[in-house]
Amino acid sequence: MKKRKINTVAILLINIGLLIFSFFIYKYIFEVETLKRTYAEETTKFIEENENPVFKIGQIILYSSAFANDNSNGDLKDIDISQFTDIEIYIDNKSKVEEITAENTINEMYISNIKIESTKEDEEKIFNYKNPQKCGKYVDLSNWEADGILFNIIRTNEENESANYDQNIFFTDCSNPISLGYINRNILEGCEVSKDVGTVNFDGTILKSAGIDVEDLKTKISFSINITNNYNEKFVCNLDLDVDLESDDEGIYSGYLIKMLNPEGDKYNFIKVLD
C-alpha cells in the first residue's frame, strides 16, 4: 500500500510538472507569435502612412557672410570677427493634399536634438531662431535653450498683423520658411587689419583680409524638426546641414555666399510618428 501511494504521488507530481511546462511553452510560443504579428502589422501601417508624406522639406537656402565689431573707433586696430549663416527651410505641405486642410496645417512645431560639429570646437557657436526680415544681416542671437526651439504658430491674418517677427513664429499653412541663424562668434579677437589691404568691408571679405582660412570654419549642424498637425498627428524630420563656405569662385571671400538646396529622397520627408 505504501509503495502504491508513493507511485501515485510521483505520477501526480510528474503530470503537474508536465502541465506547468506545457503552459510555459504555449505561453512563450503564443507571445512570440503575437509579437511577430504585432510587429508586422505596425511595420505595414508605418509604410502605408509614410508612403505619401503629408509634409516634406521643399527647399533650403543658406546665406553666409561675416561681420566685424571694431573696438578701436574706426582705426581697425582692435576688431573682433564673427562668421554667420542664415538658414531658411521651406516645408512642402501640398504634395499629398493640394488644398489647405487640418491634415496639412501646423498646430505645434519645435526643433530638438540640436548638435553642432566643427573643425575648431573651442569657438563659441550660436544657433537659434532669426527674424526672417533680417536675413542677410548680422544679428546677435542668444543660443538655443536646453529644450530646443519652440515656435509660436500664426493661424489668422489678425495674428499676423500683430506678430513680433523677433519672436519664434511660423505660419500654420507653411507659407513662410523656418528661419534660423547660426553664428561662429569672435573667431578672431583683437585683430588689426593692415591699411595695405585697401577698402575694408564688414562682410565675408574681411575673412580674407584677416587671413582666416574658410577650411577652419566648416561646420555641420544637425537637428530634428517636430510638428503636430491640426488632427493632432505628429511628424518628425531629421536634418544634417553642412555650412561649407567654399564655392567654384571665391566663395565667402567675395563678400557673401548663397547656396540653394532642393532636397530629394525619403530622408527629407517628415515621418509620421505612430502611437
C-alpha positions in Angstrom: 0.0 0.0 0.0 2.8 2.4 0.9 4.6 1.7 -2.4 1.5 2.3 -4.4 0.9 5.5 -2.6 4.4 6.7 -3.4 4.0 5.9 -7.1 0.6 7.7 -7.2 2.2 10.9 -5.7 5.1 10.7 -8.1 2.8 10.3 -11.1 0.8 13.2 -9.9 3.8 15.4 -9.5 5.1 14.5 -12.9 1.7 15.3 -14.5 1.7 18.7 -12.7 5.2 19.4 -13.9 4.3 18.5 -17.5 1.2 20.8 -17.3 3.3 23.7 -16.0 6.0 23.0 -18.6 3.3 22.8 -21.4 1.8 26.1 -20.1 5.1 28.0 -20.3 5.9 26.5 -23.7 2.5 27.5 -25.0 2.7 31.0 -23.4 6.2 31.5 -24.9 5.2 30.4 -28.4 1.9 32.4 -28.2 3.7 35.6 -27.1 6.4 35.3 -29.7 3.8 34.8 -32.5 1.8 37.7 -31.1 4.8 39.9 -31.1 5.7 38.9 -34.6 2.2 39.6 -35.8 2.1 42.9 -34.0 5.4 44.0 -35.4 4.4 43.0 -38.9 1.1 45.0 -38.6 2.9 48.0 -37.2 5.6 47.9 -40.0 2.9 47.6 -42.6 1.0 50.5 -41.1 4.2 52.6 -40.8 5.0 52.0 -44.5 1.4 52.9 -45.6 1.3 56.0 -43.5 4.6 57.3 -44.8 4.4 56.2 -48.5 2.9 59.5 -49.5 4.1 62.1 -46.9 1.9 64.9 -45.8 5.0 67.1 -45.1 8.5 67.2 -46.6 11.4 69.6 -47.0 10.9 71.6 -50.2 13.9 73.9 -50.3 16.8 75.0 -48.1 18.6 78.3 -48.5 21.9 79.1 -46.8 23.2 82.7 -46.8 26.7 83.0 -45.3 28.8 86.2 -44.6 30.8 87.7 -41.9 30.8 90.7 -39.6 33.4 92.6 -37.5 33.0 94.6 -34.4 35.5 97.5 -34.3 36.7 98.3 -30.8 39.2 101.0 -32.0 36.9 103.8 -33.2 37.4 103.1 -36.8 41.2 102.5 -36.8 40.7 98.8 -37.4 43.4 98.1 -34.8 41.2 96.1 -32.5 38.4 94.2 -34.2 36.5 91.0 -33.4 35.4 88.9 -36.4 32.4 86.6 -36.5 31.0 84.5 -39.3 27.3 83.9 -39.7 25.0 81.7 -41.8 21.2 82.3 -42.2 19.1 79.3 -42.8 15.7 79.2 -44.4 13.8 75.9 -44.6 10.7 75.7 -46.7 8.1 72.9 -45.9 6.2 71.4 -48.8 2.7 70.6 -47.4 0.9 70.1 -50.7 2.5 67.0 -52.2 -0.3 64.8 -50.8 -3.1 67.3 -50.2 -3.2 70.3 -52.5 -5.9 72.3 -50.6 -5.3 73.6 -47.1 -6.9 71.2 -44.5 -6.5 70.2 -40.9 -4.2 67.4 -42.1 -1.5 69.6 -43.8 -1.5 72.6 -41.5 0.6 73.1 -38.3 -0.7 73.2 -34.8 2.6 72.9 -33.0 6.3 72.9 -34.0 9.6 72.8 -32.3 13.3 71.9 -33.0 15.1 69.4 -30.9 18.3 67.3 -30.8 20.5 70.2 -31.9 24.1 69.4 -32.4 26.9 71.5 -33.9 30.2 69.9 -35.1 33.1 72.0 -36.5 36.8 71.8 -37.0 37.5 74.1 -34.0 35.3 73.0 -31.1 36.6 75.7 -28.7 34.9 78.6 -30.6 31.5 79.9 -29.5 28.7 78.6 -31.6 25.3 80.2 -31.5 22.2 78.7 -33.1 18.6 79.9 -32.8 15.5 81.3 -34.5 16.2 84.5 -36.5 13.8 87.2 -37.7 13.3 86.4 -41.4 13.1 90.1 -42.2 16.7 90.5 -41.1 18.0 87.7 -43.2 21.4 88.6 -44.8 22.2 91.0 -41.9 24.3 90.2 -38.9 22.1 90.0 -35.8 23.5 89.0 -32.4 21.5 85.9 -31.3 21.1 84.1 -28.0 21.8 80.4 -28.0 19.1 77.8 -28.0 17.6 76.6 -24.8 18.0 73.0 -23.4 14.5 72.1 -24.6 15.2 73.3 -28.1 13.5 76.0 -30.2 9.7 76.3 -29.8 7.7 78.2 -32.4 4.5 80.3 -32.0 2.1 79.3 -34.7 0.3 82.1 -36.6 -3.2 81.0 -37.6 -5.0 84.1 -38.7 -4.4 87.4 -40.6 -5.2 89.2 -37.4 -2.4 87.4 -35.5 0.0 88.1 -38.4 -0.7 91.8 -38.2 0.2 92.0 -34.5 3.0 89.4 -34.7 6.5 90.3 -33.5 8.9 88.7 -36.0 11.7 88.9 -33.5 9.9 86.1 -31.7 9.8 82.5 -32.9 6.9 82.4 -35.4 5.7 80.1 -38.1 2.5 80.2 -40.2 0.0 77.3 -39.8 -0.2 76.9 -43.6 3.6 76.6 -44.1 3.6 79.7 -46.3 6.8 81.1 -44.7 10.1 79.4 -44.1 11.6 78.1 -40.8 14.0 81.0 -40.2 17.2 80.1 -38.3 20.6 81.7 -37.7 24.0 80.3 -37.0 26.9 82.4 -35.6 30.5 81.4 -35.2 31.2 84.2 -32.8 34.5 86.0 -32.4 36.6 83.5 -34.4 39.3 86.1 -34.3 39.6 88.8 -31.5 41.7 91.8 -31.1 42.7 91.7 -34.8 44.4 94.5 -36.6 43.7 94.9 -40.3 46.6 96.4 -42.3 45.8 99.6 -44.3 47.6 98.0 -47.2 44.6 95.8 -48.0 42.6 98.8 -49.3 38.9 99.2 -48.6 37.7 97.0 -45.7 34.1 95.9 -45.7 32.4 94.2 -42.7 31.3 91.2 -44.7 32.9 88.0 -45.9 35.8 89.8 -47.5 37.2 90.6 -44.0 37.9 86.9 -43.5 40.3 87.1 -46.4 41.8 90.4 -45.1 42.4 88.8 -41.7 43.9 85.7 -43.2 41.2 83.4 -41.9 41.1 80.0 -43.7 37.5 79.0 -44.5 38.5 75.4 -44.1 38.7 76.1 -40.4 35.1 77.3 -40.4 33.4 74.2 -41.9 30.5 73.2 -39.7 27.8 70.5 -39.6 24.5 71.4 -37.9 22.1 68.6 -37.2 18.6 68.8 -35.6 15.1 67.4 -35.6 12.0 69.3 -36.8 9.0 68.1 -34.9 5.5 69.2 -36.0 1.9 68.3 -35.0 -0.9 69.0 -37.4 -4.4 70.1 -36.6 -5.5 66.4 -36.5 -3.1 66.1 -33.6 -0.9 63.8 -35.7 2.9 64.0 -35.0 5.7 64.1 -37.6 9.4 64.4 -37.4 12.3 65.1 -39.9 16.0 64.8 -39.0 18.3 67.2 -40.9 22.0 67.4 -41.3 23.3 70.7 -42.8 26.8 71.4 -43.9 28.0 75.0 -43.6 30.6 75.0 -46.3 31.9 78.5 -47.2 33.7 77.5 -50.4 32.5 77.5 -54.0 33.8 77.5 -57.5 34.7 81.1 -57.3 36.0 83.0 -54.2 33.1 81.8 -52.0 32.5 83.8 -48.9 35.7 85.7 -49.6 33.8 87.6 -52.3 31.5 89.1 -49.5 28.8 86.6 -49.1 27.8 83.1 -50.3 24.3 81.8 -51.2 23.6 78.1 -51.5 20.2 76.8 -52.5 19.4 73.2 -51.9 16.5 71.3 -53.4 16.3 68.2 -51.3 15.4 64.9 -52.9 14.9 61.5 -51.4 13.0 60.0 -48.4 15.4 61.4 -45.9 13.8 64.8 -46.3 10.2 63.5 -45.7 8.5 64.1 -42.4 7.9 60.7 -40.9 4.6 60.2 -39.1 5.1 59.2 -35.5 2.8 56.2 -34.7 1.3 55.9 -31.2 
